[in-house]
Amino acid sequence: MKLGIFDSGLGGLLIAKSIREHMPDIDILYFGDTLHLPYGNRSAEAIYEYSKRAIEFLFAQDCALIITACNTVSASALRRLQQEYLPQSRYADRRVLGVVVPTLETAIDRGYKRLGVIATNYTIETGIYPDELQKIDPEIKIFQKHTPLLVPLIENSGAQWLPSVLEHYLLPMMENRIECLILGCTHFPFLKNDIKKIIGEEVSLISQDDIIPVKLANYLKRHPEIDQQISREAHSEFLVSDVTKSYLDAAEEIYQAKIQIQHAAFDPINNSYYNAKAQ
Ligand code: DGL
């Protein structure tokens, strides 16, 4: 069986790449829902429905464990997927994990007491970061900022405007005397260098491409029943729900390697995806 990695689009390839570097032989299946990207502006119901289809597809493609690399999904649909969908599905023995709690745990383990987080409108509005932090350690302070222009600028070659937009978002955040800044969106690891220039050396960056592989290794160690199901033949497969030339180019730029992207086509009659190449 495989490790599934799910994102609303291609940003999660950064996490896939980082997992591949940490676990060179684990079999990975990546699915990016490019047909419905961006999730960050959708309703909770839409995000849940899109995510459920994606998760079902990844399980049908033989994934034992799925990581939802997307913060918006982790914030909105994950709990419902874990508690409502999974137990009554035919995949009740499989697992879906998110990225928000592992990210907060890392910040806390590193001893930070004043955290900043930037993310999509949706993630910030759900209050997932402060809510989860409250459960783990209510003494720690967290300051949030929604940064809606960043994903469109990254996706539409808007690099020249990024420094000024980042300053606009981050300078007020710095007034809160944060000790670390959490990048709460799949796309933001692209911005590490630009962000570092603004926040300086005093404030640490917590980036999910750095921490999720470590957290995953730890999870697999604690869950040998899942670990033993995942095969290790160094296979990587990449599927997206809509294929365009610009997605193909962007995927290789993000993954920094030649990769073969396949099409997961949508079948409206069965309300599910299928691997178009495998038909
Ligand atoms: N993947 C989303 C996230 O991490 C960002 C892109 C989107 O809005 O779909 O929140």
py3Dmol code that shows the C-alpha trace and the ligand (Angstrom):
import py3Dmol

protein = """\
ATOM      1  CA  MET A   1       0.000   0.000   0.000  1.00  0.00           C
ATOM      2  CA  LYS A   2       1.004   3.661  -0.319  1.00  0.00           C
ATOM      3  CA  LEU A   3       1.287   6.915   1.578  1.00  0.00           C
ATOM      4  CA  GLY A   4      -1.237   9.382   0.135  1.00  0.00           C
ATOM      5  CA  ILE A   5      -0.559  13.116   0.112  1.00  0.00           C
ATOM      6  CA  PHE A   6      -3.512  15.360  -0.660  1.00  0.00           C
ATOM      7  CA  ASP A   7      -3.594  19.071  -1.420  1.00  0.00           C
ATOM      8  CA  SER A   8      -6.043  21.440  -3.085  1.00  0.00           C
ATOM      9  CA  GLY A   9      -3.399  21.978  -5.771  1.00  0.00           C
ATOM     10  CA  LEU A  10       0.330  21.819  -6.318  1.00  0.00           C
ATOM     11  CA  GLY A  11       1.719  23.573  -3.212  1.00  0.00           C
ATOM     12  CA  GLY A  12       1.657  20.250  -1.340  1.00  0.00           C
ATOM     13  CA  LEU A  13       4.336  18.975  -3.735  1.00  0.00           C
ATOM     14  CA  LEU A  14       6.798  20.763  -1.446  1.00  0.00           C
ATOM     15  CA  ILE A  15       5.737  18.470   1.383  1.00  0.00           C
ATOM     16  CA  ALA A  16       5.823  15.435  -0.928  1.00  0.00           C
ATOM     17  CA  LYS A  17       9.355  16.364  -1.995  1.00  0.00           C
ATOM     18  CA  SER A  18      10.470  16.814   1.576  1.00  0.00           C
ATOM     19  CA  ILE A  19       8.927  13.470   2.633  1.00  0.00           C
ATOM     20  CA  ARG A  20      10.689  11.808  -0.311  1.00  0.00           C
ATOM     21  CA  GLU A  21      14.026  13.296   0.849  1.00  0.00           C
ATOM     22  CA  HIS A  22      13.507  12.039   4.411  1.00  0.00           C
ATOM     23  CA  MET A  23      12.085   8.642   3.377  1.00  0.00           C
ATOM     24  CA  PRO A  24      13.785   7.713   0.098  1.00  0.00           C
ATOM     25  CA  ASP A  25      12.008   4.372  -0.393  1.00  0.00           C
ATOM     26  CA  ILE A  26       8.432   4.989   0.837  1.00  0.00           C
ATOM     27  CA  ASP A  27       5.749   4.608  -1.872  1.00  0.00           C
ATOM     28  CA  ILE A  28       3.953   7.921  -2.370  1.00  0.00           C
ATOM     29  CA  LEU A  29       0.784   8.837  -4.251  1.00  0.00           C
ATOM     30  CA  TYR A  30       0.148  12.590  -4.542  1.00  0.00           C
ATOM     31  CA  PHE A  31      -3.235  14.011  -5.482  1.00  0.00           C
ATOM     32  CA  GLY A  32      -3.787  17.723  -6.171  1.00  0.00           C
ATOM     33  CA  ASP A  33      -7.355  18.884  -6.761  1.00  0.00           C
ATOM     34  CA  THR A  34      -6.421  21.476  -9.387  1.00  0.00           C
ATOM     35  CA  LEU A  35      -9.979  21.353 -10.746  1.00  0.00           C
ATOM     36  CA  HIS A  36     -11.273  23.040  -7.573  1.00  0.00           C
ATOM     37  CA  LEU A  37      -8.248  25.112  -6.494  1.00  0.00           C
ATOM     38  CA  PRO A  38      -8.237  27.396  -4.519  1.00  0.00           C
ATOM     39  CA  TYR A  39     -10.070  25.879  -1.558  1.00  0.00           C
ATOM     40  CA  GLY A  40      -9.257  28.934   0.592  1.00  0.00           C
ATOM     41  CA  ASN A  41     -12.233  30.895  -0.786  1.00  0.00           C
ATOM     42  CA  ARG A  42     -14.810  28.080  -0.704  1.00  0.00           C
ATOM     43  CA  SER A  43     -17.558  27.221   1.776  1.00  0.00           C
ATOM     44  CA  ALA A  44     -17.111  24.593   4.493  1.00  0.00           C
ATOM     45  CA  GLU A  45     -19.557  22.276   2.732  1.00  0.00           C
ATOM     46  CA  ALA A  46     -17.725  22.517  -0.603  1.00  0.00           C
ATOM     47  CA  ILE A  47     -14.345  21.916   1.038  1.00  0.00           C
ATOM     48  CA  TYR A  48     -15.746  18.867   2.843  1.00  0.00           C
ATOM     49  CA  GLU A  49     -17.286  17.397  -0.328  1.00  0.00           C
ATOM     50  CA  TYR A  50     -14.137  17.959  -2.429  1.00  0.00           C
ATOM     51  CA  SER A  51     -11.929  16.539   0.307  1.00  0.00           C
ATOM     52  CA  LYS A  52     -14.125  13.480   0.832  1.00  0.00           C
ATOM     53  CA  ARG A  53     -13.943  12.661  -2.879  1.00  0.00           C
ATOM     54  CA  ALA A  54     -10.188  13.103  -2.880  1.00  0.00           C
ATOM     55  CA  ILE A  55      -9.701  10.948   0.222  1.00  0.00           C
ATOM     56  CA  GLU A  56     -11.978   8.239  -1.170  1.00  0.00           C
ATOM     57  CA  PHE A  57      -9.994   8.269  -4.412  1.00  0.00           C
ATOM     58  CA  LEU A  58      -6.660   7.958  -2.596  1.00  0.00           C
ATOM     59  CA  PHE A  59      -7.978   5.053  -0.502  1.00  0.00           C
ATOM     60  CA  ALA A  60      -9.327   3.368  -3.644  1.00  0.00           C
ATOM     61  CA  GLN A  61      -5.822   3.780  -5.126  1.00  0.00           C
ATOM     62  CA  ASP A  62      -4.493   1.726  -2.182  1.00  0.00           C
ATOM     63  CA  CYS A  63      -3.288   4.349   0.272  1.00  0.00           C
ATOM     64  CA  ALA A  64      -3.066   3.126   3.876  1.00  0.00           C
ATOM     65  CA  LEU A  65      -2.457   6.585   5.322  1.00  0.00           C
ATOM     66  CA  ILE A  66      -3.217  10.043   3.892  1.00  0.00           C
ATOM     67  CA  ILE A  67      -1.681  13.349   4.886  1.00  0.00           C
ATOM     68  CA  THR A  68      -3.814  16.361   4.024  1.00  0.00           C
ATOM     69  CA  ALA A  69      -1.017  18.824   3.300  1.00  0.00           C
ATOM     70  CA  CYS A  70      -3.622  21.565   2.792  1.00  0.00           C
ATOM     71  CA  ASN A  71      -4.135  23.797   5.855  1.00  0.00           C
ATOM     72  CA  THR A  72      -7.568  24.836   4.623  1.00  0.00           C
ATOM     73  CA  VAL A  73      -8.692  21.179   4.586  1.00  0.00           C
ATOM     74  CA  SER A  74      -6.999  20.516   7.928  1.00  0.00           C
ATOM     75  CA  ALA A  75      -8.846  23.535   9.359  1.00  0.00           C
ATOM     76  CA  SER A  76     -12.226  22.825   7.857  1.00  0.00           C
ATOM     77  CA  ALA A  77     -12.930  19.228   6.898  1.00  0.00           C
ATOM     78  CA  LEU A  78     -10.416  17.016   8.665  1.00  0.00           C
ATOM     79  CA  ARG A  79     -12.295  16.410  11.912  1.00  0.00           C
ATOM     80  CA  ARG A  80     -15.481  15.543  10.013  1.00  0.00           C
ATOM     81  CA  LEU A  81     -13.563  13.211   7.695  1.00  0.00           C
ATOM     82  CA  GLN A  82     -11.945  11.452  10.664  1.00  0.00           C
ATOM     83  CA  GLN A  83     -15.021  11.252  12.867  1.00  0.00           C
ATOM     84  CA  GLU A  84     -17.991  10.983  10.462  1.00  0.00           C
ATOM     85  CA  TYR A  85     -16.785   9.722   7.123  1.00  0.00           C
ATOM     86  CA  LEU A  86     -13.981   7.295   7.985  1.00  0.00           C
ATOM     87  CA  PRO A  87     -15.670   5.106  10.655  1.00  0.00           C
ATOM     88  CA  GLN A  88     -18.681   4.365   8.453  1.00  0.00           C
ATOM     89  CA  SER A  89     -16.724   3.997   5.209  1.00  0.00           C
ATOM     90  CA  ARG A  90     -15.243   0.788   3.896  1.00  0.00           C
ATOM     91  CA  TYR A  91     -11.817   2.225   4.789  1.00  0.00           C
ATOM     92  CA  ALA A  92     -12.372   2.364   8.567  1.00  0.00           C
ATOM     93  CA  ASP A  93      -8.960   0.777   9.287  1.00  0.00           C
ATOM     94  CA  ARG A  94      -7.085   3.481   7.318  1.00  0.00           C
ATOM     95  CA  ARG A  95      -6.004   6.888   8.596  1.00  0.00           C
ATOM     96  CA  VAL A  96      -6.112  10.579   7.558  1.00  0.00           C
ATOM     97  CA  LEU A  97      -3.844  13.114   9.274  1.00  0.00           C
ATOM     98  CA  GLY A  98      -3.671  16.904   9.082  1.00  0.00           C
ATOM     99  CA  VAL A  99      -0.898  19.475   9.434  1.00  0.00           C
ATOM    100  CA  VAL A 100      -2.160  21.998  12.004  1.00  0.00           C
ATOM    101  CA  VAL A 101      -1.628  20.103  15.283  1.00  0.00           C
ATOM    102  CA  PRO A 102       1.848  18.788  14.328  1.00  0.00           C
ATOM    103  CA  THR A 103       2.833  22.356  13.417  1.00  0.00           C
ATOM    104  CA  LEU A 104       1.697  23.759  16.764  1.00  0.00           C
ATOM    105  CA  GLU A 105       3.371  20.891  18.644  1.00  0.00           C
ATOM    106  CA  THR A 106       6.651  21.729  16.937  1.00  0.00           C
ATOM    107  CA  ALA A 107       6.414  25.402  17.947  1.00  0.00           C
ATOM    108  CA  ILE A 108       5.651  24.404  21.535  1.00  0.00           C
ATOM    109  CA  ASP A 109       8.411  21.762  21.674  1.00  0.00           C
ATOM    110  CA  ARG A 110      10.849  24.467  20.574  1.00  0.00           C
ATOM    111  CA  GLY A 111       9.804  26.527  23.587  1.00  0.00           C
ATOM    112  CA  TYR A 112       8.159  29.508  21.854  1.00  0.00           C
ATOM    113  CA  LYS A 113       5.626  31.444  23.905  1.00  0.00           C
ATOM    114  CA  ARG A 114       4.538  34.067  21.343  1.00  0.00           C
ATOM    115  CA  LEU A 115       3.594  32.618  17.958  1.00  0.00           C
ATOM    116  CA  GLY A 116       2.513  34.288  14.735  1.00  0.00           C
ATOM    117  CA  VAL A 117       0.632  32.480  11.968  1.00  0.00           C
ATOM    118  CA  ILE A 118      -0.160  33.506   8.408  1.00  0.00           C
ATOM    119  CA  ALA A 119      -2.641  31.532   6.288  1.00  0.00           C
ATOM    120  CA  THR A 120      -5.560  31.753   3.854  1.00  0.00           C
ATOM    121  CA  ASN A 121      -8.704  33.666   4.819  1.00  0.00           C
ATOM    122  CA  TYR A 122     -10.520  30.426   5.432  1.00  0.00           C
ATOM    123  CA  THR A 123      -7.905  28.911   7.750  1.00  0.00           C
ATOM    124  CA  ILE A 124      -7.697  32.107   9.806  1.00  0.00           C
ATOM    125  CA  GLU A 125     -11.471  32.526  10.029  1.00  0.00           C
ATOM    126  CA  THR A 126     -11.979  28.989  11.365  1.00  0.00           C
ATOM    127  CA  GLY A 127      -9.744  29.902  14.329  1.00  0.00           C
ATOM    128  CA  ILE A 128      -8.176  26.440  14.101  1.00  0.00           C
ATOM    129  CA  TYR A 129      -4.702  27.578  15.199  1.00  0.00           C
ATOM    130  CA  PRO A 130      -5.811  29.431  18.381  1.00  0.00           C
ATOM    131  CA  ASP A 131      -8.430  26.750  19.149  1.00  0.00           C
ATOM    132  CA  GLU A 132      -5.991  23.847  18.927  1.00  0.00           C
ATOM    133  CA  LEU A 133      -3.338  25.825  20.814  1.00  0.00           C
ATOM    134  CA  GLN A 134      -5.836  26.494  23.608  1.00  0.00           C
ATOM    135  CA  LYS A 135      -6.265  22.712  24.024  1.00  0.00           C
ATOM    136  CA  ILE A 136      -2.515  22.056  24.116  1.00  0.00           C
ATOM    137  CA  ASP A 137      -1.244  25.030  26.145  1.00  0.00           C
ATOM    138  CA  PRO A 138      -3.551  28.002  26.863  1.00  0.00           C
ATOM    139  CA  GLU A 139      -0.646  30.035  28.292  1.00  0.00           C
ATOM    140  CA  ILE A 140       0.942  30.458  24.861  1.00  0.00           C
ATOM    141  CA  LYS A 141      -0.093  33.511  22.808  1.00  0.00           C
ATOM    142  CA  ILE A 142      -0.832  33.326  19.090  1.00  0.00           C
ATOM    143  CA  PHE A 143      -1.323  36.220  16.645  1.00  0.00           C
ATOM    144  CA  GLN A 144      -3.008  35.537  13.312  1.00  0.00           C
ATOM    145  CA  LYS A 145      -2.966  37.318   9.974  1.00  0.00           C
ATOM    146  CA  HIS A 146      -4.869  36.285   6.870  1.00  0.00           C
ATOM    147  CA  THR A 147      -2.795  36.843   3.762  1.00  0.00           C
ATOM    148  CA  PRO A 148      -5.173  36.340   0.817  1.00  0.00           C
ATOM    149  CA  LEU A 149      -2.945  37.869  -1.875  1.00  0.00           C
ATOM    150  CA  LEU A 150      -0.041  35.474  -1.445  1.00  0.00           C
ATOM    151  CA  VAL A 151      -1.468  32.330  -3.094  1.00  0.00           C
ATOM    152  CA  PRO A 152      -2.707  34.216  -6.216  1.00  0.00           C
ATOM    153  CA  LEU A 153       0.636  36.040  -6.544  1.00  0.00           C
ATOM    154  CA  ILE A 154       2.578  32.760  -6.281  1.00  0.00           C
ATOM    155  CA  GLU A 155       0.304  31.039  -8.771  1.00  0.00           C
ATOM    156  CA  ASN A 156       0.233  33.851 -11.313  1.00  0.00           C
ATOM    157  CA  SER A 157       3.918  34.712 -11.550  1.00  0.00           C
ATOM    158  CA  GLY A 158       3.485  37.786  -9.370  1.00  0.00           C
ATOM    159  CA  ALA A 159       6.907  37.459  -7.699  1.00  0.00           C
ATOM    160  CA  GLN A 160       7.809  41.131  -8.254  1.00  0.00           C
ATOM    161  CA  TRP A 161       4.972  42.264  -5.949  1.00  0.00           C
ATOM    162  CA  LEU A 162       5.652  39.720  -3.215  1.00  0.00           C
ATOM    163  CA  PRO A 163       8.183  41.745  -1.159  1.00  0.00           C
ATOM    164  CA  SER A 164       5.856  44.751  -0.782  1.00  0.00           C
ATOM    165  CA  VAL A 165       2.782  42.600  -0.089  1.00  0.00           C
ATOM    166  CA  LEU A 166       4.738  40.581   2.478  1.00  0.00           C
ATOM    167  CA  GLU A 167       5.873  43.781   4.206  1.00  0.00           C
ATOM    168  CA  HIS A 168       2.282  44.965   4.324  1.00  0.00           C
ATOM    169  CA  TYR A 169       1.243  41.733   6.066  1.00  0.00           C
ATOM    170  CA  LEU A 170       4.267  41.084   8.258  1.00  0.00           C
ATOM    171  CA  LEU A 171       5.342  44.459   9.632  1.00  0.00           C
ATOM    172  CA  PRO A 172       2.166  44.837  11.796  1.00  0.00           C
ATOM    173  CA  MET A 173       2.598  41.199  12.886  1.00  0.00           C
ATOM    174  CA  MET A 174       6.124  41.988  14.139  1.00  0.00           C
ATOM    175  CA  GLU A 175       4.680  44.582  16.529  1.00  0.00           C
ATOM    176  CA  ASN A 176       3.313  41.641  18.558  1.00  0.00           C
ATOM    177  CA  ARG A 177       6.901  40.643  19.426  1.00  0.00           C
ATOM    178  CA  ILE A 178       6.430  37.117  18.071  1.00  0.00           C
ATOM    179  CA  GLU A 179       9.242  34.593  18.567  1.00  0.00           C
ATOM    180  CA  CYS A 180       8.319  32.388  15.623  1.00  0.00           C
ATOM    181  CA  LEU A 181       6.203  32.693  12.487  1.00  0.00           C
ATOM    182  CA  ILE A 182       4.169  29.677  11.360  1.00  0.00           C
ATOM    183  CA  LEU A 183       3.676  29.403   7.603  1.00  0.00           C
ATOM    184  CA  GLY A 184       0.142  27.989   7.690  1.00  0.00           C
ATOM    185  CA  CYS A 185      -0.373  27.323   3.986  1.00  0.00           C
ATOM    186  CA  THR A 186       1.071  24.800   1.522  1.00  0.00           C
ATOM    187  CA  HIS A 187       2.337  27.573  -0.770  1.00  0.00           C
ATOM    188  CA  PHE A 188       4.286  29.608   1.769  1.00  0.00           C
ATOM    189  CA  PRO A 189       7.508  27.575   1.964  1.00  0.00           C
ATOM    190  CA  PHE A 190       8.239  29.208  -1.444  1.00  0.00           C
ATOM    191  CA  LEU A 191       8.450  32.504   0.381  1.00  0.00           C
ATOM    192  CA  LYS A 192      10.916  31.504   3.109  1.00  0.00           C
ATOM    193  CA  ASN A 193      13.739  33.718   1.809  1.00  0.00           C
ATOM    194  CA  ASP A 194      11.561  36.777   1.183  1.00  0.00           C
ATOM    195  CA  ILE A 195       9.944  36.384   4.609  1.00  0.00           C
ATOM    196  CA  LYS A 196      13.302  35.951   6.365  1.00  0.00           C
ATOM    197  CA  LYS A 197      14.438  39.287   4.905  1.00  0.00           C
ATOM    198  CA  ILE A 198      11.478  41.010   6.581  1.00  0.00           C
ATOM    199  CA  ILE A 199      11.298  39.224   9.945  1.00  0.00           C
ATOM    200  CA  GLY A 200      15.086  39.021  10.434  1.00  0.00           C
ATOM    201  CA  GLU A 201      17.140  36.502  12.360  1.00  0.00           C
ATOM    202  CA  GLU A 202      15.413  37.092  15.708  1.00  0.00           C
ATOM    203  CA  VAL A 203      12.158  35.440  14.634  1.00  0.00           C
ATOM    204  CA  SER A 204      12.231  31.735  13.652  1.00  0.00           C
ATOM    205  CA  LEU A 205      10.262  30.314  10.778  1.00  0.00           C
ATOM    206  CA  ILE A 206       8.144  27.190  11.219  1.00  0.00           C
ATOM    207  CA  SER A 207       7.615  25.733   7.763  1.00  0.00           C
ATOM    208  CA  GLN A 208       5.585  22.588   7.206  1.00  0.00           C
ATOM    209  CA  ASP A 209       7.910  21.146   4.584  1.00  0.00           C
ATOM    210  CA  ASP A 210      10.573  20.985   7.334  1.00  0.00           C
ATOM    211  CA  ILE A 211       8.430  19.500  10.072  1.00  0.00           C
ATOM    212  CA  ILE A 212       5.859  17.156   8.513  1.00  0.00           C
ATOM    213  CA  PRO A 213       8.388  14.454   7.475  1.00  0.00           C
ATOM    214  CA  VAL A 214       9.756  14.365  11.029  1.00  0.00           C
ATOM    215  CA  LYS A 215       6.255  14.159  12.509  1.00  0.00           C
ATOM    216  CA  LEU A 216       5.304  11.469   9.982  1.00  0.00           C
ATOM    217  CA  ALA A 217       8.321   9.312  10.895  1.00  0.00           C
ATOM    218  CA  ASN A 218       7.341   9.674  14.526  1.00  0.00           C
ATOM    219  CA  TYR A 219       3.712   8.698  13.788  1.00  0.00           C
ATOM    220  CA  LEU A 220       4.775   5.606  11.832  1.00  0.00           C
ATOM    221  CA  LYS A 221       7.020   4.541  14.693  1.00  0.00           C
ATOM    222  CA  ARG A 222       4.099   4.803  17.123  1.00  0.00           C
ATOM    223  CA  HIS A 223       1.733   3.028  14.710  1.00  0.00           C
ATOM    224  CA  PRO A 224       3.498  -0.094  13.418  1.00  0.00           C
ATOM    225  CA  GLU A 225       0.131  -1.481  12.221  1.00  0.00           C
ATOM    226  CA  ILE A 226       0.002   1.352   9.630  1.00  0.00           C
ATOM    227  CA  ASP A 227       3.743   1.481   9.023  1.00  0.00           C
ATOM    228  CA  GLN A 228       3.906  -2.216   8.104  1.00  0.00           C
ATOM    229  CA  GLN A 229       1.219  -1.787   5.448  1.00  0.00           C
ATOM    230  CA  ILE A 230       3.117   0.872   3.491  1.00  0.00           C
ATOM    231  CA  SER A 231       5.422  -0.567   0.838  1.00  0.00           C
ATOM    232  CA  ARG A 232       8.923   0.757   0.277  1.00  0.00           C
ATOM    233  CA  GLU A 233       9.882   0.462  -3.364  1.00  0.00           C
ATOM    234  CA  ALA A 234      10.612   4.151  -3.925  1.00  0.00           C
ATOM    235  CA  HIS A 235       7.577   4.674  -6.204  1.00  0.00           C
ATOM    236  CA  SER A 236       6.168   8.181  -6.634  1.00  0.00           C
ATOM    237  CA  GLU A 237       2.945   8.863  -8.505  1.00  0.00           C
ATOM    238  CA  PHE A 238       1.449  12.308  -9.067  1.00  0.00           C
ATOM    239  CA  LEU A 239      -2.175  12.871 -10.036  1.00  0.00           C
ATOM    240  CA  VAL A 240      -4.178  16.045 -10.490  1.00  0.00           C
ATOM    241  CA  SER A 241      -7.870  16.539 -11.248  1.00  0.00           C
ATOM    242  CA  ASP A 242      -7.238  19.069 -14.030  1.00  0.00           C
ATOM    243  CA  VAL A 243      -4.180  19.077 -16.283  1.00  0.00           C
ATOM    244  CA  THR A 244      -2.951  22.178 -18.080  1.00  0.00           C
ATOM    245  CA  LYS A 245       0.443  23.113 -19.503  1.00  0.00           C
ATOM    246  CA  SER A 246       0.926  25.696 -16.761  1.00  0.00           C
ATOM    247  CA  TYR A 247       0.168  23.110 -14.037  1.00  0.00           C
ATOM    248  CA  LEU A 248       2.683  20.714 -15.603  1.00  0.00           C
ATOM    249  CA  ASP A 249       5.352  23.451 -15.678  1.00  0.00           C
ATOM    250  CA  ALA A 250       4.525  24.621 -12.155  1.00  0.00           C
ATOM    251  CA  ALA A 251       4.677  21.051 -10.798  1.00  0.00           C
ATOM    252  CA  GLU A 252       8.232  20.565 -12.069  1.00  0.00           C
ATOM    253  CA  GLU A 253       9.291  23.966 -10.808  1.00  0.00           C
ATOM    254  CA  ILE A 254       7.922  23.207  -7.339  1.00  0.00           C
ATOM    255  CA  TYR A 255       9.230  19.646  -7.167  1.00  0.00           C
ATOM    256  CA  GLN A 256      12.501  20.698  -8.801  1.00  0.00           C
ATOM    257  CA  ALA A 257      12.666  17.554 -10.885  1.00  0.00           C
ATOM    258  CA  LYS A 258      11.082  16.084 -13.990  1.00  0.00           C
ATOM    259  CA  ILE A 259       7.890  14.397 -12.840  1.00  0.00           C
ATOM    260  CA  GLN A 260       5.128  12.680 -14.682  1.00  0.00           C
ATOM    261  CA  ILE A 261       1.738  14.116 -13.821  1.00  0.00           C
ATOM    262  CA  GLN A 262      -1.278  11.917 -14.526  1.00  0.00           C
ATOM    263  CA  HIS A 263      -4.890  12.915 -14.827  1.00  0.00           C
ATOM    264  CA  ALA A 264      -7.438  11.812 -12.234  1.00  0.00           C
ATOM    265  CA  ALA A 265     -10.618  12.385 -14.223  1.00  0.00           C
ATOM    266  CA  PHE A 266     -13.941  13.065 -12.538  1.00  0.00           C
ATOM    267  CA  ASP A 267     -16.875  10.750 -13.201  1.00  0.00           C
ATOM    268  CA  PRO A 268     -20.047  12.746 -12.387  1.00  0.00           C
ATOM    269  CA  ILE A 269     -22.283   9.654 -12.496  1.00  0.00           C
ATOM    270  CA  ASN A 270     -20.391   7.922  -9.692  1.00  0.00           C
ATOM    271  CA  ASN A 271     -19.311  11.223  -8.119  1.00  0.00           C
ATOM    272  CA  SER A 272     -15.729   9.955  -7.987  1.00  0.00           C
ATOM    273  CA  TYR A 273     -12.322  10.244  -9.629  1.00  0.00           C
ATOM    274  CA  TYR A 274     -10.619   7.558 -11.661  1.00  0.00           C
ATOM    275  CA  ASN A 275      -7.073   7.289 -12.903  1.00  0.00           C
ATOM    276  CA  ALA A 276      -7.648   8.202 -16.559  1.00  0.00           C
ATOM    277  CA  LYS A 277      -4.447   6.480 -17.700  1.00  0.00           C
ATOM    278  CA  ALA A 278      -5.308   3.234 -15.929  1.00  0.00           C
ATOM    279  CA  GLN A 279      -8.651   2.851 -17.798  1.00  0.00           C
TER     280      GLN A 279
END
"""
ligand_1 = """\
10
DGL
N -3.551 24.510 -0.024
C -4.163 25.663 0.581
C -3.743 25.775 2.046
O -2.747 25.201 2.464
C -3.797 26.952 -0.158
C -4.386 27.042 -1.548
C -5.892 27.034 -1.575
O -6.524 28.028 -1.162
O -6.441 26.013 -2.005
O -4.436 26.408 2.810
"""
view = py3Dmol.view(width=600, height=400)
view.addModel(protein, "pdb")
view.setStyle({"model": 0}, {"cartoon": {"style": "trace"}})
view.addModel(ligand_1, "xyz")
view.setStyle({"model": 1}, {"stick": {}})
view.zoomTo()
view.show()
